Amino acid sequence: MHENIVKIRRVKPEIRVLGVDDGVFVPHSKGVATVVGVVYRGGYWLDGVMRTEVEIDGMDATEKIASMITASPHYGQLRVVMLNGVTFAGFNMVDIKKLFERVRLPVITVTREKPDLDDIRRALRNLPEYENRLEAMENAGKIIEVHTRDAEQAVYVQIVGISKKDAEKILKSTSTRSNIPEALRVAHIIASGLTRLKEKV
């Protein structure tokens, strides 16, 4: 557990969260991938959309996502950043510890499937800057199982800058349509749509 924790006094229904996703990844793609951020008030109200591009299998995801967030007019109202895992555009790793330090907002990663860290380590060995990628993966910390909706399958999260208790409260309050927070679900839909459009051009 990282020492720097942002205290959240009360998880309000309209807490503003940012969901960040790169949509469907097309294997063997080259160039850049679109990353979309969606601002939600709780799990009910869509407030805004932002976007950036990151290099496929590159090393710029942490900085590009941080810059996207801090340049947004919504930045001052955001309370939490949620990511669809730590790998974007193939194996462009987001270092959530560095992202937290850069944007000064708690970061929560969410995945439906439990990440296979051994598989990821093996894949990273085939890429340049292996040690830096590995450090980013390890900085994400322990994988925590959370049931956001009592009757549904668990999701798997990693956190920095927030307590496990507060993270669970936020995940449960923002997962209104499925076991994934709405901000992430909608970010995935938008990013996937943009990826498919780009393929047709």
C-alpha positions as a Markdown table, in Angstrom:
| # | Residue | x | y | z |
|---|---|---|---|---|
| 1 | Met | 0.0 | 0.0 | 0.0 |
| 2 | His | 1.4 | 3.4 | -1.0 |
| 3 | Glu | 1.6 | 5.9 | 1.9 |
| 4 | Asn | 0.1 | 8.9 | 0.2 |
| 5 | Ile | -3.7 | 8.5 | 0.5 |
| 6 | Val | -6.3 | 11.1 | -0.5 |
| 7 | Lys | -8.9 | 11.2 | 2.1 |
| 8 | Ile | -12.5 | 11.1 | 0.8 |
| 9 | Arg | -14.8 | 12.2 | 3.5 |
| 10 | Arg | -17.9 | 10.9 | 2.0 |
| 11 | Val | -18.7 | 9.1 | -1.3 |
| 12 | Lys | -21.5 | 11.2 | -2.7 |
| 13 | Pro | -23.8 | 9.8 | -5.4 |
| 14 | Glu | -22.6 | 12.5 | -7.8 |
| 15 | Ile | -18.9 | 12.1 | -7.2 |
| 16 | Arg | -17.1 | 13.0 | -10.4 |
| 17 | Val | -15.0 | 10.2 | -11.7 |
| 18 | Leu | -13.0 | 9.8 | -14.9 |
| 19 | Gly | -13.0 | 6.5 | -16.8 |
| 20 | Val | -10.1 | 5.9 | -19.3 |
| 21 | Asp | -10.0 | 3.2 | -21.9 |
| 22 | Asp | -8.5 | 2.5 | -25.3 |
| 23 | Gly | -11.3 | 0.3 | -26.6 |
| 24 | Val | -10.8 | -2.8 | -28.7 |
| 25 | Phe | -7.1 | -3.4 | -29.5 |
| 26 | Val | -6.4 | -4.7 | -33.0 |
| 27 | Pro | -3.5 | -7.2 | -32.9 |
| 28 | His | -0.4 | -6.4 | -35.0 |
| 29 | Ser | -1.5 | -2.7 | -35.2 |
| 30 | Lys | 1.1 | -0.1 | -35.6 |
| 31 | Gly | 1.3 | 3.7 | -35.0 |
| 32 | Val | -0.9 | 5.2 | -32.4 |
| 33 | Ala | -4.1 | 4.2 | -30.6 |
| 34 | Thr | -6.9 | 6.5 | -29.4 |
| 35 | Val | -7.5 | 6.7 | -25.6 |
| 36 | Val | -10.8 | 8.2 | -24.4 |
| 37 | Gly | -11.6 | 9.7 | -21.0 |
| 38 | Val | -15.2 | 9.9 | -19.9 |
| 39 | Val | -16.3 | 12.1 | -17.0 |
| 40 | Tyr | -19.3 | 10.9 | -15.0 |
| 41 | Arg | -21.1 | 12.2 | -12.0 |
| 42 | Gly | -21.5 | 9.0 | -10.1 |
| 43 | Gly | -22.9 | 6.3 | -12.3 |
| 44 | Tyr | -25.7 | 8.3 | -13.8 |
| 45 | Trp | -24.7 | 11.5 | -15.5 |
| 46 | Leu | -22.3 | 11.9 | -18.4 |
| 47 | Asp | -20.5 | 15.3 | -18.0 |
| 48 | Gly | -17.7 | 15.3 | -20.6 |
| 49 | Val | -15.4 | 13.4 | -22.9 |
| 50 | Met | -11.6 | 13.9 | -23.6 |
| 51 | Arg | -9.2 | 12.0 | -25.8 |
| 52 | Thr | -5.5 | 11.5 | -26.5 |
| 53 | Glu | -3.3 | 9.2 | -28.5 |
| 54 | Val | -0.6 | 6.8 | -27.3 |
| 55 | Glu | 2.0 | 4.9 | -29.2 |
| 56 | Ile | 1.2 | 1.2 | -29.7 |
| 57 | Asp | 3.6 | -0.8 | -27.5 |
| 58 | Gly | 5.3 | 2.5 | -26.6 |
| 59 | Met | 6.2 | 4.1 | -23.3 |
| 60 | Asp | 4.2 | 7.3 | -23.4 |
| 61 | Ala | 0.8 | 6.3 | -21.9 |
| 62 | Thr | 1.5 | 7.6 | -18.4 |
| 63 | Glu | 2.5 | 11.0 | -19.6 |
| 64 | Lys | -0.1 | 11.3 | -22.3 |
| 65 | Ile | -3.0 | 10.3 | -20.0 |
| 66 | Ala | -1.7 | 12.7 | -17.3 |
| 67 | Ser | -1.5 | 15.6 | -19.7 |
| 68 | Met | -5.0 | 14.8 | -21.1 |
| 69 | Ile | -6.4 | 15.0 | -17.5 |
| 70 | Thr | -4.6 | 18.1 | -16.3 |
| 71 | Ala | -5.5 | 20.0 | -19.6 |
| 72 | Ser | -9.2 | 19.2 | -19.3 |
| 73 | Pro | -11.7 | 21.8 | -18.1 |
| 74 | His | -13.1 | 19.1 | -15.9 |
| 75 | Tyr | -9.8 | 18.5 | -14.0 |
| 76 | Gly | -10.7 | 20.7 | -11.0 |
| 77 | Gln | -13.9 | 18.7 | -10.4 |
| 78 | Leu | -12.5 | 15.2 | -10.7 |
| 79 | Arg | -12.0 | 13.1 | -7.6 |
| 80 | Val | -10.9 | 9.7 | -8.9 |
| 81 | Val | -9.3 | 8.4 | -12.1 |
| 82 | Met | -10.3 | 4.9 | -13.2 |
| 83 | Leu | -8.4 | 2.9 | -15.9 |
| 84 | Asn | -9.2 | -0.3 | -17.7 |
| 85 | Gly | -6.1 | -2.1 | -16.4 |
| 86 | Val | -2.5 | -0.8 | -16.7 |
| 87 | Thr | -1.8 | -1.9 | -20.4 |
| 88 | Phe | -2.9 | 0.4 | -23.2 |
| 89 | Ala | -2.3 | 0.1 | -26.9 |
| 90 | Gly | -0.9 | -3.3 | -26.6 |
| 91 | Phe | 1.8 | -3.1 | -23.9 |
| 92 | Asn | 2.1 | 0.6 | -23.4 |
| 93 | Met | 2.2 | 0.5 | -19.6 |
| 94 | Val | 0.6 | 3.1 | -17.3 |
| 95 | Asp | 2.6 | 3.6 | -14.1 |
| 96 | Ile | -0.3 | 4.4 | -11.8 |
| 97 | Lys | 2.0 | 5.5 | -9.0 |
| 98 | Lys | 3.5 | 8.1 | -11.3 |
| 99 | Leu | 0.1 | 9.0 | -12.7 |
| 100 | Phe | -1.2 | 9.7 | -9.2 |
| 101 | Glu | 1.9 | 11.8 | -8.4 |
| 102 | Arg | 1.3 | 13.8 | -11.6 |
| 103 | Val | -2.4 | 14.4 | -11.4 |
| 104 | Arg | -2.8 | 14.3 | -7.6 |
| 105 | Leu | -5.9 | 12.2 | -7.9 |
| 106 | Pro | -6.5 | 8.6 | -6.6 |
| 107 | Val | -6.1 | 6.0 | -9.4 |
| 108 | Ile | -8.1 | 2.7 | -9.6 |
| 109 | Thr | -7.6 | 0.1 | -12.3 |
| 110 | Val | -10.5 | -2.2 | -13.1 |
| 111 | Thr | -10.5 | -5.4 | -15.1 |
| 112 | Arg | -13.2 | -8.1 | -15.5 |
| 113 | Glu | -10.5 | -10.9 | -15.6 |
| 114 | Lys | -7.8 | -11.3 | -13.1 |
| 115 | Pro | -4.5 | -10.2 | -14.8 |
| 116 | Asp | -2.0 | -13.0 | -15.3 |
| 117 | Leu | 1.1 | -11.2 | -14.1 |
| 118 | Asp | 3.5 | -14.1 | -15.2 |
| 119 | Asp | 2.1 | -13.9 | -18.7 |
| 120 | Ile | 2.5 | -10.2 | -18.8 |
| 121 | Arg | 6.1 | -10.4 | -17.6 |
| 122 | Arg | 6.9 | -12.9 | -20.4 |
| 123 | Ala | 5.3 | -10.7 | -23.0 |
| 124 | Leu | 7.2 | -7.6 | -21.8 |
| 125 | Arg | 10.5 | -9.4 | -22.3 |
| 126 | Asn | 10.0 | -9.1 | -26.0 |
| 127 | Leu | 9.8 | -5.3 | -25.9 |
| 128 | Pro | 12.4 | -2.6 | -25.4 |
| 129 | Glu | 12.8 | -0.9 | -22.0 |
| 130 | Tyr | 11.7 | -4.1 | -20.2 |
| 131 | Glu | 12.8 | -3.0 | -16.8 |
| 132 | Asn | 10.8 | 0.3 | -17.0 |
| 133 | Arg | 7.7 | -1.6 | -18.1 |
| 134 | Leu | 8.1 | -4.1 | -15.4 |
| 135 | Glu | 8.5 | -1.3 | -12.8 |
| 136 | Ala | 5.2 | 0.2 | -14.0 |
| 137 | Met | 3.5 | -3.1 | -13.6 |
| 138 | Glu | 4.8 | -3.7 | -10.1 |
| 139 | Asn | 4.0 | -0.1 | -9.1 |
| 140 | Ala | 0.3 | -1.0 | -9.6 |
| 141 | Gly | 0.5 | -3.0 | -6.4 |
| 142 | Lys | -1.6 | -5.9 | -5.1 |
| 143 | Ile | -4.6 | -7.1 | -7.1 |
| 144 | Ile | -7.8 | -6.8 | -5.1 |
| 145 | Glu | -11.1 | -8.7 | -5.8 |
| 146 | Val | -14.2 | -6.6 | -5.4 |
| 147 | His | -17.9 | -7.4 | -5.9 |
| 148 | Thr | -19.3 | -4.1 | -7.2 |
| 149 | Arg | -22.8 | -5.7 | -7.5 |
| 150 | Asp | -23.6 | -8.4 | -5.0 |
| 151 | Ala | -25.1 | -10.9 | -7.5 |
| 152 | Glu | -22.5 | -10.4 | -10.2 |
| 153 | Gln | -19.0 | -11.6 | -11.0 |
| 154 | Ala | -16.2 | -9.9 | -9.2 |
| 155 | Val | -13.9 | -7.4 | -10.8 |
| 156 | Tyr | -10.2 | -7.1 | -10.1 |
| 157 | Val | -8.7 | -3.8 | -9.1 |
| 158 | Gln | -5.4 | -2.1 | -8.2 |
| 159 | Ile | -5.2 | 1.2 | -6.3 |
| 160 | Val | -2.9 | 4.0 | -5.5 |
| 161 | Gly | -3.7 | 7.1 | -3.5 |
| 162 | Ile | -6.8 | 5.8 | -2.0 |
| 163 | Ser | -7.8 | 3.3 | 0.7 |
| 164 | Lys | -9.3 | -0.1 | -0.2 |
| 165 | Lys | -12.5 | 0.8 | 1.7 |
| 166 | Asp | -13.0 | 4.1 | -0.2 |
| 167 | Ala | -12.2 | 2.4 | -3.5 |
| 168 | Glu | -14.8 | -0.2 | -2.9 |
| 169 | Lys | -17.4 | 2.4 | -2.0 |
| 170 | Ile | -16.7 | 4.4 | -5.2 |
| 171 | Leu | -16.7 | 1.3 | -7.4 |
| 172 | Lys | -20.0 | 0.1 | -6.0 |
| 173 | Ser | -21.7 | 3.5 | -6.2 |
| 174 | Thr | -20.6 | 4.1 | -9.8 |
| 175 | Ser | -21.3 | 0.6 | -11.2 |
| 176 | Thr | -25.0 | 1.2 | -12.0 |
| 177 | Arg | -25.5 | -0.8 | -15.2 |
| 178 | Ser | -23.0 | -3.6 | -14.8 |
| 179 | Asn | -20.2 | -4.7 | -12.6 |
| 180 | Ile | -18.0 | -2.1 | -14.3 |
| 181 | Pro | -18.2 | 1.6 | -13.4 |
| 182 | Glu | -20.3 | 3.5 | -16.0 |
| 183 | Ala | -17.5 | 5.9 | -16.8 |
| 184 | Leu | -15.3 | 3.0 | -17.8 |
| 185 | Arg | -18.1 | 1.2 | -19.7 |
| 186 | Val | -18.9 | 4.2 | -21.8 |
| 187 | Ala | -15.2 | 5.1 | -22.4 |
| 188 | His | -14.7 | 1.6 | -23.8 |
| 189 | Ile | -17.7 | 1.9 | -26.1 |
| 190 | Ile | -16.6 | 5.3 | -27.4 |
| 191 | Ala | -12.9 | 4.3 | -27.8 |
| 192 | Ser | -13.9 | 1.1 | -29.6 |
| 193 | Gly | -16.1 | 3.0 | -32.0 |
| 194 | Leu | -13.3 | 5.5 | -32.8 |
| 195 | Thr | -10.9 | 2.6 | -33.4 |
| 196 | Arg | -13.3 | 0.9 | -35.9 |
| 197 | Leu | -13.8 | 4.2 | -37.7 |
| 198 | Lys | -10.1 | 4.7 | -38.0 |
| 199 | Glu | -9.7 | 1.2 | -39.5 |
| 200 | Lys | -12.2 | 2.1 | -42.3 |
| 201 | Val | -10.5 | 5.3 | -43.3 |
